[in-house]
């Protein structure tokens, strides 16, 4: 009897000592997602996932853009690192670099990615890009610090892309090139599509099957005050791009058999993203209220000044297995990855 109890005690101690990360990997990371959501629900004041728009500059002129280039400001590398350290200390586990076009500041981006992985030990680093300035040399130098690359592609007709303002006729070449680099360097490949007046009737199924993204995020084109609403302080007027909810639903229904498809209508997007601008101020995505810079007041004080819908953040499955590829295969080619990835 004593022997049985001793064995049971040792077995219990063994399982207690097993790192949770090992358990997550063992069971295809499903436990990771469940655990992460539980932790976040207990600590909803923590900025678990942040989108850092460190530049507004862009080499494209997409007519619906809601983070338009009103300024060319960019922090110094040391200031940016200090801000990212504050975010990590406040609970950040995933960082998404965005713009503007991040690859206009290629070395700045690469050095921050390296800092996030080597110094801050972040679980996930991702970047959203139009793909036009992505090079293989960047992947060779910094690819090991990148988990996810999301490439914006609104149409698989280059004339439509040019009409939208996404390039001048070679955008699909850049998308395919980025997909190949991601596959070669084992970075998860994602496609972002803004569904709008010029593409909502398009059938993209064959192209999604060709490119096999692990995630295809489809956004309903969004109008934001003082950004793209055509007002006095806005650079762009998105009105000619707007679609109805029914038209957005029609597009999604046409592509719903793709397991990688993740639709986000306007009601889902507003205030469910934690956005940090080029001054390291949080933005209220609906009214575009700007917090004080986290470099001056700290993360938690800045967060008090904006709305961040944490319930909607969870509801849109923003917590997922967000680390780089360990094996081939994506959702759209029958891989085993979870549908509920952001």
RASUL-V346727 format. One record per residue. N is the residue number from 0. D_CENTER is the distance of its C-alpha to the mean C-alpha in whole Angstrom. Layout:
N_D_CENTER, N_D_CENTER
This chain:
0_55, 1_54, 2_53, 3_51, 4_49, 5_49, 6_47, 7_45, 8_44, 9_43, 10_41, 11_39, 12_39, 13_37, 14_34, 15_34, 16_33, 17_31, 18_27, 19_25, 20_22, 21_25, 22_26, 23_22, 24_22, 25_25, 26_24, 27_21, 28_19, 29_20, 30_21, 31_18, 32_16, 33_20, 34_20, 35_17, 36_17, 37_21, 38_20, 39_18, 40_20, 41_23, 42_21, 43_19, 44_20, 45_18, 46_14, 47_13, 48_9, 49_9, 50_7, 51_10, 52_11, 53_14, 54_16, 55_16, 56_18, 57_18, 58_20, 59_19, 60_21, 61_19, 62_21, 63_18, 64_16, 65_16, 66_15, 67_18, 68_20, 69_22, 70_23, 71_22, 72_22, 73_20, 74_21, 75_23, 76_22, 77_24, 78_22, 79_19, 80_20, 81_22, 82_19, 83_16, 84_19, 85_20, 86_17, 87_17, 88_21, 89_19, 90_17, 91_14, 92_13, 93_9, 94_8, 95_5, 96_8, 97_8, 98_11, 99_14, 100_14, 101_13, 102_15, 103_18, 104_18, 105_18, 106_20, 107_18, 108_15, 109_17, 110_19, 111_16, 112_14, 113_18, 114_18, 115_15, 116_17, 117_20, 118_21, 119_19, 120_18, 121_15, 122_14, 123_10, 124_9, 125_6, 126_7, 127_6, 128_10, 129_13, 130_15, 131_18, 132_18, 133_17, 134_20, 135_21, 136_23, 137_19, 138_18, 139_22, 140_21, 141_18, 142_17, 143_18, 144_15, 145_12, 146_11, 147_8, 148_8, 149_7, 150_10, 151_11, 152_14, 153_16, 154_19, 155_21, 156_24, 157_24, 158_26, 159_24, 160_21, 161_24, 162_25, 163_22, 164_21, 165_19, 166_21, 167_25, 168_25, 169_24, 170_20, 171_20, 172_22, 173_19, 174_17, 175_19, 176_20, 177_16, 178_16, 179_19, 180_18, 181_15, 182_18, 183_21, 184_19, 185_17, 186_13, 187_11, 188_11, 189_9, 190_10, 191_9, 192_12, 193_14, 194_17, 195_20, 196_24, 197_24, 198_22, 199_22, 200_25, 201_24, 202_24, 203_21, 204_22, 205_24, 206_21, 207_18, 208_21, 209_22, 210_18, 211_17, 212_14, 213_13, 214_10, 215_11, 216_9, 217_12, 218_12, 219_16, 220_17, 221_17, 222_19, 223_19, 224_22, 225_23, 226_20, 227_21, 228_24, 229_27, 230_28, 231_30, 232_27, 233_25, 234_24, 235_23, 236_25, 237_22, 238_25, 239_26, 240_23, 241_23, 242_23, 243_25, 244_23, 245_26, 246_25, 247_21, 248_22, 249_24, 250_22, 251_20, 252_23, 253_24, 254_21, 255_21, 256_23, 257_19, 258_18, 259_15, 260_15, 261_13, 262_14, 263_13, 264_16, 265_17, 266_18, 267_15, 268_12, 269_15, 270_15, 271_12, 272_10, 273_11, 274_11, 275_13, 276_15, 277_17, 278_19, 279_17, 280_18, 281_16, 282_16, 283_17, 284_15, 285_18, 286_21, 287_19, 288_21, 289_21, 290_21, 291_23, 292_22, 293_21, 294_23, 295_26, 296_26, 297_23, 298_20, 299_22, 300_24, 301_21, 302_20, 303_23, 304_23, 305_20, 306_19, 307_16, 308_17, 309_16, 310_18, 311_16, 312_13, 313_14, 314_16, 315_13, 316_12, 317_9, 318_11, 319_12, 320_13, 321_10, 322_12, 323_13, 324_16, 325_19, 326_21, 327_21, 328_20, 329_17, 330_17, 331_18, 332_21, 333_22, 334_21, 335_20, 336_17, 337_16, 338_15, 339_13, 340_10, 341_7
